Amino acid sequence: MKKFKVERETTLKDFVAEKLDLSKKKAKELIDSKVVFVNNKRVWIASHSLKKGDVVELPVPQKEGRWEIGNSILYEDDFIIAVNKPPFMETEGGKDSLEYRLKQFKKDHRIRAIHRLDRETSGVVLFAKDNKVFERFKKLWQDKAVKKTYLAISHDSAAFRKKVVNIPVEGRYAKSFLYTQKVKNGFSLFKVEIPTGRKHQIRIHLSKIRHPIVGDKVYGLKNINNPLLKGVKRQMLHAETISFFHPFLKRKIHIKAPVPPDFLNFGKTINLL
């Protein structure tokens, strides 16, 4: 992150565009991604008024290795494909989604995502090779016959080894099992299992028990003074494993997705990984 002091009143969008030599459209996109701080507070309103003396912190662009979908396939058989989704990519939707890229890579328009991860969440995602397979695997989800585990790096040191969280999400029953893997420097590494799959369930549950996920822009900390935390661009949540009894191959399948570089580097920096 790089600090800039405001010399005259202006809008955040105009200030970002000027300091980073960006178009106003690109400046707004950067602000929308919630990685801009004003006086140690995360601000995502492009029209936010800046006053003289305010301090704005902006992310420093970093060169990252080119991601290739062919190197991210974790498992494949005649029925399904498992891919390690990188952060900042939608599971399905437009031409930048993981589903679309996989269809293009395999030259098969029948491929469908069986489940989804949040845009910022990395990890294993399963895809069906046709509608018949898709429907069969959706039934596994409905029957709660799929076991998923996640890794989360959260704020504050956990005082428990295992915890069961039963807190409704949007009025619906939701249950999470938390297992503390390691505690260090005021942070905790959790392994999380969710027998229910509500939207943002893990993020909400960890926030409710006062262990919000590092980098969570919705349920996380609002005021951040630590420069290290300001450099975290996304929620530190990774879908690590998925296990199920394959309905076609008639055997148990266990798939594990390595953590991506940003998760690994941050974890090493705070001695959690």
Rosetta blueprint (number, residue, H / E / L):
1 M L
2 K E
3 K E
4 F E
5 K E
6 V L
7 E L
8 R L
9 E L
10 T E
11 T E
12 L H
13 K H
14 D H
15 F H
16 V H
17 A H
18 E H
19 K H
20 L H
21 D L
22 L L
23 S L
24 K H
25 K H
26 K H
27 A H
28 K H
29 E H
30 L H
31 I H
32 D H
33 S L
34 K L
35 V L
36 V L
37 F E
38 V E
39 N L
40 N L
41 K E
42 R E
43 V L
44 W L
45 I L
46 A L
47 S L
48 H L
49 S E
50 L E
51 K L
52 K L
53 G L
54 D L
55 V E
56 V E
57 E E
58 L E
59 P L
60 V L
61 P L
62 Q L
63 K L
64 E L
65 G L
66 R L
67 W L
68 E L
69 I H
70 G H
71 N H
72 S H
73 I E
74 L E
75 Y E
76 E E
77 D L
78 D L
79 F L
80 I E
81 I E
82 A E
83 V E
84 N E
85 K E
86 P L
87 P L
88 F L
89 M L
90 E L
91 T L
92 E L
93 G L
94 G L
95 K L
96 D L
97 S L
98 L H
99 E H
100 Y H
101 R H
102 L H
103 K H
104 Q H
105 F H
106 K H
107 K L
108 D L
109 H L
110 R L
111 I L
112 R E
113 A E
114 I L
115 H L
116 R L
117 L L
118 D L
119 R L
120 E L
121 T L
122 S E
123 G E
124 V E
125 V E
126 L E
127 F E
128 A E
129 K L
130 D L
131 N H
132 K H
133 V H
134 F H
135 E H
136 R H
137 F H
138 K H
139 K H
140 L H
141 W H
142 Q H
143 D L
144 K L
145 A L
146 V L
147 K E
148 K E
149 T E
150 Y E
151 L E
152 A E
153 I E
154 S E
155 H E
156 D L
157 S L
158 A L
159 A L
160 F L
161 R L
162 K E
163 K E
164 V E
165 V E
166 N E
167 I L
168 P L
169 V E
170 E L
171 G L
172 R E
173 Y L
174 A L
175 K E
176 S E
177 F E
178 L E
179 Y E
180 T E
181 Q E
182 K E
183 V E
184 K E
185 N L
186 G L
187 F E
188 S E
189 L E
190 F E
191 K E
192 V E
193 E E
194 I L
195 P L
196 T L
197 G L
198 R L
199 K L
200 H L
201 Q H
202 I H
203 R H
204 I H
205 H H
206 L H
207 S H
208 K H
209 I L
210 R L
211 H L
212 P L
213 I E
214 V L
215 G L
216 D L
217 K L
218 V L
219 Y L
220 G L
221 L L
222 K L
223 N E
224 I L
225 N L
226 N L
227 P H
228 L H
229 L H
230 K H
231 G L
232 V L
233 K L
234 R L
235 Q L
236 M L
237 L E
238 H E
239 A E
240 E E
241 T E
242 I E
243 S E
244 F E
245 F E
246 H L
247 P L
248 F L
249 L L
250 K L
251 R L
252 K E
253 I E
254 H E
255 I E
256 K E
257 A L
258 P L
259 V L
260 P L
261 P H
262 D H
263 F H
264 L H
265 N H
266 F H
267 G H
268 K H
269 T H
270 I L
271 N L
272 L L
273 L L
